[in-house]
Amino acid sequence: MITVEGFDFPETIEEASTWEPFATSQPLHSCVMCYATVRMEQTWCAYIFNVPGLTHRNEWEAWRTDGAKLSETIARAVFPHAFRNLPYAK
């Protein structure tokens, strides 16, 4: 593994097969969440999506099917400290 800005990233296929990326979520409203995660290419990105608003702890996975990628400017405003020096995915 290689560490970049405090995050571990895989360097080999073997490491990649067991790698679990760091991710975090942020509710913006009872029915709107943002989800951010690091990517294997040593970048990060964030998504916004609607949720039923019942239990955010169980609703974060909706980013995979319903998420729209945020622009870097908005993503950095929502997650100002989590990925401070890591480049945003294009």
C-alpha positions in Angstrom: 0.0 0.0 0.0 1.0 3.6 -0.6 -0.1 6.4 1.7 -1.1 9.7 0.1 -2.4 12.5 2.3 -3.2 10.1 5.1 -5.2 7.6 2.9 -4.0 4.2 2.0 -4.1 3.2 -1.7 -3.3 -0.2 -3.3 -0.2 -0.6 -5.4 -0.7 -4.2 -6.6 -3.6 -6.2 -8.0 -3.4 -8.3 -4.8 -3.8 -5.2 -2.6 -6.5 -3.9 -4.8 -8.5 -7.1 -4.4 -8.8 -6.6 -0.7 -8.7 -2.8 -0.5 -11.6 -1.0 1.1 -11.7 2.7 0.3 -12.3 5.4 3.0 -15.8 6.9 2.6 -18.0 9.3 4.5 -21.5 10.6 4.2 -23.2 13.9 5.1 -27.0 14.4 5.4 -28.0 17.8 3.9 -31.7 17.4 4.7 -33.8 14.6 6.0 -34.3 13.4 2.4 -31.0 14.4 0.8 -27.5 12.9 1.5 -24.0 13.4 0.1 -21.5 10.5 0.0 -17.8 10.9 -0.6 -15.1 8.3 -1.2 -11.5 7.9 -2.2 -10.8 6.2 -5.5 -8.1 3.8 -6.5 -6.4 6.4 -8.6 -5.6 8.4 -5.5 -8.4 10.9 -6.0 -11.8 11.4 -4.4 -15.3 12.3 -5.5 -18.7 13.0 -4.0 -22.3 12.3 -4.9 -25.7 13.7 -4.0 -28.8 11.7 -3.9 -32.4 11.5 -2.5 -33.2 9.1 0.3 -36.5 8.2 2.1 -35.1 9.9 5.2 -35.9 7.1 7.6 -32.5 6.0 8.8 -29.5 7.7 7.1 -27.2 5.1 8.6 -28.9 2.5 6.3 -29.5 4.7 3.3 -26.0 5.7 2.2 -25.7 2.9 -0.3 -28.2 4.6 -2.6 -25.3 6.7 -4.0 -24.4 3.8 -6.3 -27.7 3.8 -8.1 -29.2 7.3 -7.5 -26.1 9.5 -7.0 -25.2 12.4 -9.2 -21.5 13.4 -9.0 -21.0 16.8 -7.5 -18.7 19.5 -8.9 -15.4 19.9 -7.1 -16.4 23.3 -5.7 -19.6 22.0 -4.1 -18.0 18.7 -2.9 -15.2 20.6 -1.1 -17.9 22.9 0.5 -19.8 19.8 1.8 -16.6 17.9 2.9 -14.2 20.8 3.7 -11.7 18.8 5.9 -12.0 15.1 4.9 -10.1 15.3 1.7 -8.3 18.7 1.9 -5.2 17.9 -0.1 -6.3 15.0 -2.2 -7.2 15.9 -5.9 -10.8 15.6 -7.0 -11.6 13.0 -9.6 -12.3 14.3 -13.1 
